[in-house]
C-alpha cells in the first residue's frame, strides 16, 4: 500500500489495535450503516461471492474479517457443514453471534476471535476462504495473504470482496465526491466516532485494487487470479486458487 492509513491519526496504537478499537466502537451501528452507504447493493455483491464458492462444493469455509457475520451466514447456502467466521473485534463478533443464534445456525457457524495475520489454524485446513471488506484493514497485507494461502487447502478457492475506485468518467468523479463528502456525513449520523468513517473511505482510496491486487496475490503464490469489477467499479470480487 502506497500510504499507511489508520483510523485515529494521533494514536500511538498500531493499526491493528486501532482497527480493533474502531470496529468495537461502531459494531452496533455497522450493519445499518453498510446498507445506507452502499444503497443495499452490498447484499447483491455478497450473493455473488456465495455463488462462486457454491460451485466449488467446499466442506469447510473460513470467513476472515467476518465482522457481524453477514457473509458467513450467507455462506450456509453453499451447503458447507463447517463455517468459521474470524474477526479481531470482539464487539463485531458479539453482534454476529446474536444474529447466528436468532437464525439457529450455531451448529454450522462458529465465530472466533483472531488475527488474520496470525491465523490459529493448521496448514491446508479449509476448502475455501473468503474476505469481505477486510483485506484493506490488514496491517501487513502480504503477511495476511500469506497466512490465508497457508491455511487454504491445495486447489482451494480464495474469494475477496473489496471496495475499489472507478476508473471511468463520470463514475470516477462521482465516487470521489461521494466518499469525501457524503459518506463521512452519513457516518456522523450513525456514530459519534467520526474518524471511523473517514478512515473507511480513505483506506479504500489507497488500497491496491484491480490488477495491482491481482499481482500481489500472484506474488504470494495464488494461481488463476482474476478480478471482477462490480457496479461501475466501486467494488471488485477477486477470485484465486491455491496451487
Residue, then its C-alpha position, 0 to 999 in steps of 0.5 A: x500500500x502506497x500510504x499507511x492509513x489508520x483510523x485515529x491519526x494521533x494514536x500511538x496504537x498500531x493499526x491493528x489495535x486501532x482497527x480493533x478499537x474502531x470496529x468495537x466502537x461502531x459494531x452496533x451501528x455497522x450493519x445499518x450503516x453498510x446498507x445506507x452507504x452502499x444503497x443495499x447493493x452490498x447484499x447483491x455483491x455478497x450473493x455473488x461471492x456465495x455463488x462462486x464458492x457454491x460451485x466449488x462444493x467446499x466442506x469447510x469455509x473460513x470467513x476472515x474479517x467476518x465482522x457481524x457475520x453477514x457473509x458467513x451466514x450467507x455462506x450456509x447456502x453453499x451447503x458447507x457443514x463447517x463455517x468459521x467466521x474470524x474477526x479481531x473485534x470482539x464487539x463485531x463478533x458479539x453482534x454476529x453471534x446474536x444474529x447466528x443464534x436468532x437464525x439457529x445456525x450455531x451448529x454450522x457457524x462458529x465465530x472466533x476471535x483472531x488475527x488474520x495475520x496470525x491465523x490459529x489454524x493448521x496448514x491446508x485446513x479449509x476448502x475455501x476462504x473468503x474476505x469481505x471488506x477486510x483485506x484493506x484493514x490488514x496491517x501487513x497485507x502480504x503477511x495476511x495473504x500469506x497466512x490465508x494461502x497457508x491455511x487454504x487447502x491445495x486447489x482451494x478457492x480464495x474469494x475477496x470482496x473489496x471496495x475499489x475506485x472507478x476508473x471511468x468518467x463520470x463514475x470516477x468523479x462521482x465516487x470521489x465526491x461521494x466518499x469525501x463528502x457524503x459518506x463521512x456525513x452519513x457516518x456522523x449520523x450513525x456514530x459519534x466516532x467520526x474518524x471511523x468513517x473517514x478512515x473507511x473511505x480513505x483506506x479504500x482510496x489507497x488500497x491496491x485494487x484491480x490488477x495491482x491486487x491481482x499481482x500481489x496475490x500472484x506474488x504470494x503464490x495464488x494461481x488463476x487470479x482474476x478480478x471482477x469489477x462490480x457496479x461501475x467499479x466501486x467494488x471488485x470480487x477477486x477470485x484465486x486458487x491455491x496451487 
